[in-house]
Amino acid sequence: MAEPASRAGVLAVFFVVAYLGMGLPSVLFGITLRHFAVQTAMIAFAAVLSCGAVVSVAVALRDRAPAPGALSA
C-alpha cells in the first residue's frame, strides 16, 4: 500500500520495530536483574506482559464495538 518510493523506508521501520520488540524486553530484564531478585523481576515482567495483553484485548474489542445507537442484528 506504500508508494514505490517509500517502500524501503516502510520496510526499515518495520524491521526496527520488530528488532526492538524482540530485543528490548531482554535488555530491560537484564538491567532489572541487577537491581532486584530473580523472582521479583519475573513477577514484574509477567505483570507488565499481562497489562499489555489486557490493553491489546481492550483496544481490539473497542474497535469491533458497534457505534452508539446502532442496532445489533
C-alpha positions in Angstrom: 0.0 0.0 0.0 3.0 2.3 0.3 4.2 4.4 -2.6 7.1 2.7 -4.5 9.4 5.5 -3.5 8.8 5.0 0.2 8.7 1.1 0.4 12.3 0.8 1.6 11.6 3.3 4.4 8.4 1.5 5.5 10.3 -1.9 5.5 13.1 -0.3 7.5 10.7 1.0 10.1 9.1 -2.5 10.3 12.4 -4.1 11.0 13.4 -1.5 13.6 10.1 -2.0 15.4 10.4 -5.8 15.2 14.0 -5.9 16.5 13.1 -3.5 19.3 10.2 -5.7 20.2 12.4 -8.8 20.4 15.5 -7.3 22.0 14.3 -4.5 24.3 12.4 -6.8 26.8 15.6 -9.0 27.2 17.8 -6.0 27.8 15.4 -4.4 30.2 15.0 -7.7 32.0 18.8 -8.0 32.3 19.0 -4.5 33.8 16.2 -5.3 36.2 18.1 -8.3 37.4 20.9 -6.1 38.5 18.6 -4.3 41.0 16.1 -6.9 42.0 15.9 -10.6 42.8 15.0 -13.0 40.0 11.6 -13.8 41.5 10.7 -10.1 41.8 11.9 -9.4 38.3 9.9 -12.3 36.9 6.7 -11.2 38.7 7.2 -7.6 37.4 7.9 -8.9 33.9 4.7 -11.1 34.0 2.6 -8.2 35.3 3.8 -5.9 32.5 3.1 -8.6 29.9 -0.3 -9.2 31.4 -1.2 -5.5 31.4 -0.1 -5.3 27.8 -2.3 -8.2 26.9 -5.3 -6.7 28.6 -4.8 -3.4 26.9 -4.5 -5.1 23.5 -7.7 -7.0 24.0 -9.5 -3.8 25.2 -8.3 -2.0 22.1 -9.3 -4.8 19.8 -12.8 -5.1 21.3 -13.2 -1.3 21.3 -12.6 -1.3 17.5 -15.2 -4.0 17.0 -17.8 -2.4 19.2 -20.9 -1.0 17.3 -21.4 2.7 17.3 -23.6 4.2 20.0 -27.3 4.0 18.9 -26.6 1.3 16.3 -28.9 -1.8 16.3 -27.3 -5.2 16.5 -28.6 -7.9 14.1 
